[in-house]
Amino acid sequence: MTPRAYAWLAVPVAALAYPLGVIAGGSPRFPTRSECVHPPKAGQELEAVFGRFRRQAAAEALLSRVRRVGFSQSEIQGDGCGLLVVRVRGIPTIAIGRSLVAEARGVGLRPTLQAAPPP
């Protein structure tokens, strides 16, 4: 065989070998809920999470409502687990976080207090 023939033979071999190597590593692993939702702990940055969404429009609708009732520092960010989160970050203590959650529940929102994920 000529060197050129070897080069052409390498293309289909590589095209088959790469997918087989990827499949051998197993199927893609998706994060579990415990990897995406972190319970609040003293000494960590905390956040109030108002909701998680797959669609931008749904997240924006809740963000608008959350801001309208006074939580102006709220934002939408990806949670690292494939969802969009409406949240307020930078809550310094669990006591302040619980107060914020109680205030939000008083106006019909259902946030949860969580530890902010690492940057």
C-alpha angles and dihedrals in degrees: 000000000000123000089249091056090052090053092053091046091053092061098065091038090055091043089057099036097054097055091043090052091050093048091049088062090062133250121310113285119225122204118260123233090257090058091051102039116055120193115233116265129185113255095030129100108264134205138191110231114204097182149329122232142182093207127061093218092058092048091049092050092054092043090055091051093046092051092044091060092050111275093119096163092063118123143176118243137159113259097214089248099081099271135104115238128205104211150150111225132195101052104162103204141019090242092056090045092053089049091052091048091050091049091050092049088052089064096045101268123128108210126164126214113237141166109260112249117250113271 
